[in-house]
Amino acid sequence: MFKFARVNNVVFTVIICNIVVLTSAFADDNANNSIKNRKLDNNINEFMKNDANHDGLVSLEEVRAMIKKQNPASPDFMINLLADKVMNSFDADKNGFISKVEAAIALSKEMNNLSCTKCK
């Protein structure tokens, strides 16, 4: 009977330890997701600051201005090429404007691609 009780204590202790480890892992995942979400929110807000006329949409001209501001020495053809690439990647409904939702989706994909380079 004593051995049986001892075995139950050991099993119970192992179960508690496993729960603590799993809870810790979930807490780490939640903390990492919280950090990722804050970074994503910051990136979205930074991108949407390029909405010069404050209509809630970023146009091709506003994307060009953003790229020119970040790369003032770049020739216009390069700025236009990069702006077209951004529009093709971000403007999901192809209406010529990037909404906050479209920016969020595109930036989230980019962040996942960057953080998962070891997956490839």
C-alpha positions as CSV (number, residue, x, y, z in Angstrom):
1,M,0.0,0.0,0.0
2,F,2.8,2.4,0.8
3,K,4.5,1.7,-2.6
4,F,1.2,2.4,-4.3
5,A,0.8,5.7,-2.5
6,R,4.4,6.6,-3.4
7,V,3.8,5.8,-7.0
8,N,0.7,8.0,-7.1
9,N,2.7,10.9,-5.5
10,V,5.4,10.5,-8.1
11,V,2.9,10.3,-11.0
12,F,1.0,13.3,-9.5
13,T,4.3,15.3,-9.2
14,V,5.2,14.5,-12.8
15,I,1.8,15.6,-14.0
16,I,2.1,18.8,-12.1
17,C,5.6,19.4,-13.5
18,N,4.2,18.8,-17.0
19,I,1.4,21.3,-16.5
20,V,3.8,23.9,-15.2
21,V,6.1,23.4,-18.2
22,L,3.1,23.6,-20.7
23,T,1.7,26.7,-18.9
24,S,5.1,28.3,-19.1
25,A,5.3,27.5,-22.8
26,F,1.9,29.0,-23.5
27,A,2.8,32.1,-21.5
28,D,6.0,32.5,-23.6
29,D,3.9,32.1,-26.8
30,N,1.4,34.7,-25.6
31,A,4.2,37.1,-24.7
32,N,5.9,36.5,-28.1
33,N,2.5,37.0,-29.9
34,S,1.9,40.2,-27.9
35,I,5.4,41.5,-28.9
36,K,4.7,40.6,-32.6
37,N,1.3,42.2,-32.4
38,R,2.8,45.5,-31.0
39,K,5.4,45.5,-33.7
40,L,2.8,44.8,-36.4
41,D,0.6,47.6,-35.0
42,N,3.6,50.0,-35.0
43,N,4.5,49.0,-38.6
44,I,0.9,49.6,-39.8
45,N,0.7,52.9,-38.1
46,E,4.1,54.0,-39.5
47,F,2.9,52.9,-43.0
48,M,-0.4,54.7,-42.7
49,K,1.4,58.0,-41.7
50,N,2.2,58.2,-45.5
51,D,-1.5,59.0,-46.1
52,A,-0.8,62.6,-46.8
53,N,-4.4,63.7,-47.5
54,H,-5.7,61.7,-44.4
55,D,-8.4,59.9,-46.4
56,G,-7.6,56.6,-44.8
57,L,-5.9,55.2,-48.0
58,V,-2.4,55.3,-49.3
59,S,-2.2,56.1,-53.0
60,L,0.5,55.3,-55.5
61,E,1.7,58.9,-55.3
62,E,1.9,58.7,-51.5
63,V,3.9,55.4,-51.8
64,R,6.3,57.2,-54.2
65,A,6.7,60.1,-51.8
66,M,7.4,57.6,-48.9
67,I,10.1,55.8,-51.0
68,K,11.6,59.1,-52.2
69,K,11.8,60.3,-48.5
70,Q,13.6,57.2,-47.5
71,N,15.9,57.1,-50.5
72,P,16.4,60.7,-51.7
73,A,19.3,59.9,-53.9
74,S,17.5,57.1,-55.9
75,P,16.6,57.9,-59.5
76,D,12.9,58.3,-60.3
77,F,12.7,55.1,-62.4
78,M,13.9,53.1,-59.3
79,I,11.4,54.9,-57.0
80,N,8.6,54.2,-59.5
81,L,9.6,50.5,-59.8
82,L,9.6,50.1,-56.0
83,A,6.3,52.0,-55.6
84,D,4.7,49.7,-58.2
85,K,6.1,46.6,-56.4
86,V,4.6,47.9,-53.1
87,M,1.2,48.6,-54.7
88,N,1.2,45.1,-56.3
89,S,2.0,43.5,-53.0
90,F,-0.2,45.6,-50.7
91,D,-3.2,46.6,-52.8
92,A,-5.2,43.4,-52.6
93,D,-8.4,44.7,-54.3
94,K,-6.4,46.4,-57.0
95,N,-8.3,49.7,-56.7
96,G,-5.1,51.8,-56.7
97,F,-5.2,52.5,-53.0
98,I,-3.9,50.7,-49.9
99,S,-6.3,50.6,-47.0
100,K,-5.3,50.0,-43.4
101,V,-6.6,46.4,-43.6
102,E,-4.6,45.7,-46.8
103,A,-1.5,47.2,-45.1
104,A,-2.1,45.0,-42.0
105,I,-2.4,41.9,-44.1
106,A,0.7,42.6,-46.3
107,L,2.9,43.7,-43.4
108,S,1.8,40.7,-41.4
109,K,2.8,38.4,-44.2
110,E,6.1,40.2,-44.6
111,M,6.8,39.9,-40.8
112,N,6.0,36.2,-40.9
113,N,8.3,35.7,-43.9
114,L,11.2,37.5,-42.1
115,S,10.7,35.6,-38.9
116,C,10.5,32.2,-40.7
117,T,13.6,32.4,-42.8
118,K,14.9,29.3,-41.0
119,C,11.7,27.5,-42.1
120,K,12.7,27.6,-45.7
